[in-house]
């Protein structure tokens, strides 16, 4: 009995969809507070408000 391999385009599309699903979950995760605080501090330095 021989098994047929799916066409490469089908396999590639399935891989792409699975990778998108995984990374979409990461994108939707909330940013940790320590990173939010760091970004706020950096934005303050860029605007020249003198916060450190």
MODELLER restraints for C-alpha pairs under 7 A, 6 or more apart:
rsr = mdl.restraints
at = mdl.atoms
rsr.add(forms.Gaussian(group=physical.xy_distance, feature=features.Distance(at['CA:41:A'], at['CA:51:A']), mean=6.89, stdev=0.5))
rsr.add(forms.Gaussian(group=physical.xy_distance, feature=features.Distance(at['CA:41:A'], at['CA:52:A']), mean=6.52, stdev=0.5))
rsr.add(forms.Gaussian(group=physical.xy_distance, feature=features.Distance(at['CA:44:A'], at['CA:51:A']), mean=6.01, stdev=0.5))
rsr.add(forms.Gaussian(group=physical.xy_distance, feature=features.Distance(at['CA:45:A'], at['CA:51:A']), mean=6.42, stdev=0.5))
